[in-house]
Amino acid sequence: MYEEIHRKIIDAKHILLVSHQNPDADTLGSALAMYDALKRENKKVSIYCATQELPRIYDFLPNVTKVKSATPKFFDLLISLDCGSFDRLGLDKQDVTLVNIDHHLSNEMFGDINLVDTKSASAGMVVYEFLKHSGFKISADCASCLYVTIVEDTGFFSYSTLSRKTFETAAELIGLGANANEIAMFLKGRVSLAKTRLLGYVYNNFELYFDAKVAVIVISGDILAKTGAKKYDTKNIVNVLRDIITVKVSVLILEERDGSHKVSLRSEGDIDISAISQDFGGGGHKNSAGFNVAEEDCENLKKSILVKLKRIV
């Protein structure tokens, strides 16, 4: 499969790399790493993300300004990074070869070529193995982007997706030039005032269920407006609730502009919340999953989620 993808890349005249909507570090880091490696091979490459405003916390990533919310007029190869389903790309169907690179167990295998390794802690790890085995040069910038995918998708080496391979890959990337201390500072040491205000709201308004085993926070559009926070400021807030000593599952219900809701789920230990996410049309991993629903009644949505959680906590 590596050889087949490599051949497609060599033969392509213009490659479009695609990050999923509402991007996180894994999808952006994977795309930017591929961009760096392919540009060094003198390939014509563009990066597309349907979300116009990227999270500010990733402003330090090399070449992040190359990510555009419009596609080029022509491209003959499409490479999707860290996306479990085609609809999350924010693209219409294209009459070009689609390479799907991912690590999610729930991946729908929507590509013409599907390089999906569910044992990898991040899509960036899948990208790294491909680049390494295909002979592409991995620069310090490329290594930094790939390292970011690992630390963010493992919660800085704290999630159950960890393996010996995860640490070995991280060490190799540091050896190739990724600055672990600097990356940690950028990702962990910069919190906006708006997010600080939002965290204050969360700490004062979350709800506990089932003997404090489940924590739920609902964030409406009005709350975002009052705190000055953006949608990307809600990232990792669901993890804050899971850190409560009694909590086994945490839930974030975020109101979208159109009245629909985005739900993020986190669990610990043997509690598998990926099946619940799939029941609502989403996906993810055993301890980290999420979904989007058109349901506008937040209370009904919360009740539906709690009914399912009651069976497993």
C-alpha positions in Angstrom: 0.0 0.0 0.0 2.9 2.4 0.7 4.2 1.7 -2.8 0.8 2.4 -4.3 0.4 5.7 -2.5 3.9 6.7 -3.3 3.3 6.0 -6.9 0.2 8.1 -6.9 2.0 11.0 -5.3 4.9 10.8 -7.8 2.5 10.8 -10.8 0.2 13.6 -9.5 0.5 17.1 -10.9 -1.3 18.8 -8.0 -2.0 17.2 -4.6 -4.7 18.4 -2.3 -4.3 17.6 1.4 -7.5 17.8 3.4 -7.9 18.3 7.1 -11.3 17.6 8.7 -13.7 20.3 9.7 -13.2 21.9 13.1 -9.6 20.7 13.0 -7.5 19.5 15.9 -3.7 19.0 16.2 -3.8 15.5 14.6 -5.4 16.5 11.3 -3.5 19.7 11.0 -0.2 18.3 12.1 -0.6 15.3 9.7 -1.5 17.6 6.8 1.4 20.0 7.5 3.9 17.2 7.8 2.8 15.8 4.5 3.0 19.3 3.0 6.5 19.8 4.1 7.7 16.4 2.9 6.0 16.6 -0.5 7.2 20.2 -1.1 10.8 19.0 -0.6 10.2 16.6 -3.4 9.2 19.6 -5.6 5.5 18.5 -5.7 2.7 21.0 -6.2 0.7 20.8 -3.0 -2.2 22.6 -1.4 -4.0 22.2 2.0 -7.7 22.6 2.4 -9.8 22.8 5.6 -13.5 23.7 5.4 -13.3 25.6 8.7 -12.3 29.2 8.0 -11.0 30.1 11.4 -8.3 27.7 12.6 -7.7 27.3 16.4 -5.2 30.0 17.5 -3.3 27.5 19.7 -1.8 26.0 16.5 -0.5 29.2 15.1 3.1 28.0 15.8 2.9 25.1 13.5 5.2 25.4 10.4 3.4 26.5 7.3 0.0 26.7 9.0 -0.8 29.8 7.0 -0.8 27.6 3.9 -4.1 26.0 5.1 -6.9 27.5 3.0 -10.7 27.3 3.2 -11.0 27.1 -0.6 -9.9 24.4 -2.9 -7.6 25.1 -5.9 -9.2 25.0 -9.4 -7.3 21.8 -10.3 -6.0 18.9 -8.4 -5.6 15.3 -9.4 -4.9 13.6 -6.1 -6.8 14.0 -2.8 -5.3 12.9 0.5 -7.5 12.9 3.6 -5.8 13.1 7.0 -7.3 11.9 10.3 -10.9 11.8 9.1 -13.2 8.9 9.8 -15.9 9.7 7.2 -16.1 11.6 3.9 -18.7 14.1 5.1 -16.3 15.5 7.6 -14.1 16.8 4.8 -16.6 19.4 3.8 -16.0 18.6 0.1 -18.3 17.4 -2.7 -17.4 14.1 -4.3 -14.4 14.5 -6.6 -13.5 12.6 -9.7 -9.9 12.0 -8.5 -8.1 9.3 -6.6 -8.8 9.7 -2.8 -6.2 8.4 -0.3 -7.6 8.0 3.2 -5.0 8.1 6.0 -6.3 7.6 9.5 -6.2 5.7 12.7 -9.8 5.6 13.9 -11.5 2.3 14.5 -14.7 3.8 13.2 -13.2 4.8 9.9 -15.7 4.2 7.0 -13.0 3.3 4.5 -14.2 5.9 2.1 -11.1 6.2 0.1 -9.9 4.6 -3.1 -6.9 3.7 -1.1 -7.3 3.3 2.7 -4.2 3.5 4.9 -5.9 3.1 8.3 -3.9 1.8 11.2 -6.1 1.6 14.3 -3.1 0.6 16.5 -1.5 4.0 15.9 -2.1 6.6 18.6 -2.5 9.3 16.0 -2.9 9.7 12.3 0.4 11.5 12.4 2.1 8.2 13.4 0.6 6.6 10.2 1.9 9.5 8.1 5.3 9.1 9.8 5.6 5.4 8.9 4.5 6.1 5.4 7.1 8.9 4.9 9.9 7.0 6.5 9.3 3.7 4.6 8.8 5.6 1.3 12.1 7.5 1.6 10.8 11.0 2.0 13.0 13.5 3.9 11.7 14.2 7.3 12.8 17.7 8.2 12.8 19.3 11.7 9.6 21.1 10.7 8.0 17.9 9.5 9.1 16.1 12.7 7.6 18.9 14.9 4.2 18.6 13.2 4.2 14.9 13.6 5.2 15.1 17.3 2.4 17.5 17.9 -0.1 14.9 16.6 1.1 12.4 19.1 1.2 14.5 22.2 -2.2 16.0 21.5 -4.0 12.8 20.6 -2.5 11.0 23.7 -3.2 13.8 26.1 0.6 14.2 26.5 1.1 10.5 26.9 -1.8 9.8 29.3 -4.5 8.0 27.2 -5.1 4.2 26.8 -4.0 4.4 23.1 -0.4 4.5 24.3 2.0 1.7 23.4 5.7 1.2 23.3 5.6 2.2 19.6 4.1 5.6 20.6 7.1 6.4 22.8 9.6 5.1 20.3 8.1 7.2 17.5 8.1 10.3 19.7 11.8 9.7 20.5 12.6 9.3 16.8 10.8 12.6 16.0 12.8 14.4 18.7 15.9 13.0 17.2 14.9 14.4 13.9 14.5 17.9 15.3 11.2 18.2 17.1 11.6 20.4 20.2 9.5 18.7 22.9 9.9 21.5 25.5 9.0 24.3 23.0 6.0 22.3 21.7 4.8 21.7 25.3 5.0 25.4 26.1 3.0 26.3 23.0 0.3 23.7 23.6 0.1 23.8 27.5 1.4 27.2 28.5 -0.9 29.6 26.5 -4.5 30.0 27.6 -6.5 32.9 26.3 -8.4 35.2 28.6 -11.7 34.1 27.0 -11.0 30.4 27.6 -10.1 31.2 31.2 -13.5 32.8 31.6 -15.1 29.9 29.9 -13.4 27.5 32.3 -14.8 29.5 35.2 -18.3 28.9 33.8 -17.6 25.2 33.4 -16.4 24.8 37.0 -19.5 26.5 38.3 -22.1 24.9 36.1 -21.3 21.3 35.4 -23.7 18.6 36.6 -23.0 15.2 38.2 -25.0 12.0 37.7 -25.0 8.4 38.8 -23.2 8.9 42.1 -20.8 11.5 40.6 -19.6 9.0 38.0 -20.7 11.1 35.1 -20.1 14.8 34.6 -22.0 16.9 32.0 -21.4 20.4 30.9 -23.6 22.2 28.4 -22.2 25.3 26.6 -24.6 27.4 24.6 -23.9 30.0 22.0 -24.9 32.6 24.6 -22.2 31.4 27.0 -19.6 31.6 24.2 -20.7 35.1 23.5 -20.6 36.2 27.1 -17.1 34.9 27.7 -15.8 36.0 24.4 -14.7 32.4 23.7 -14.6 30.8 20.3 -15.6 27.2 19.5 -12.0 26.1 19.5 -11.7 27.4 23.1 -13.9 24.5 24.2 -11.1 22.0 23.2 -10.1 19.7 26.1 -12.7 21.2 28.4 -14.3 17.8 28.5 -11.0 16.4 29.9 -11.2 18.9 32.8 -14.3 17.2 34.0 -13.0 13.7 33.6 -10.1 14.7 35.9 -12.6 14.9 38.9 -11.6 11.9 41.1 -15.1 10.2 41.1 -15.8 10.8 37.4 -15.6 7.9 35.0 -17.3 9.6 32.0 -17.4 13.3 31.0 -19.7 14.8 28.4 -19.5 18.2 26.7 -22.6 19.3 24.8 -21.8 22.3 22.6 -24.5 24.3 20.8 -23.7 25.1 17.2 -24.7 28.3 15.4 -27.5 26.5 13.5 -29.0 25.1 16.7 -27.5 21.6 16.3 -25.1 20.2 18.9 -21.6 18.8 19.0 -21.0 16.2 21.7 -17.6 15.2 23.1 -17.3 12.1 25.3 -14.3 11.0 27.4 -14.0 7.9 29.7 -11.4 6.1 31.6 -10.4 2.5 32.1 -12.6 -0.2 30.5 -15.6 2.1 29.9 -16.0 2.1 26.1 -17.9 5.2 24.9 -17.2 4.7 21.2 -20.3 2.6 20.8 -22.5 5.3 22.2 -21.0 7.8 19.8 -21.7 5.4 16.9 -25.3 5.1 18.1 -25.6 8.9 17.3 -23.8 8.6 14.0 -20.3 9.6 15.3 -17.1 7.7 16.0 -13.8 7.8 17.8 -11.9 5.6 20.2 -12.7 3.5 23.3 -12.0 6.4 25.7 -12.4 9.4 23.4 -15.3 9.9 21.0 -17.8 12.4 19.7 -20.6 13.1 17.3 -22.8 15.9 15.8 -26.6 15.8 15.9 -29.3 18.0 14.4 -31.2 17.8 17.7 -32.1 21.3 18.9 -33.6 20.4 22.2 -30.5 20.1 24.4 -32.4 18.6 27.4 -33.8 15.8 25.3 -30.3 15.1 23.9 -28.8 15.1 27.4 -31.4 12.6 28.6 -30.8 10.3 25.6 -27.1 10.3 26.3 -27.6 9.7 30.0 -29.9 6.7 29.4 -27.1 5.1 27.4 -24.4 5.9 29.9 -26.4 4.5 32.8 -25.9 1.1 31.3 -22.1 1.2 31.3 -20.9 3.2 34.3 
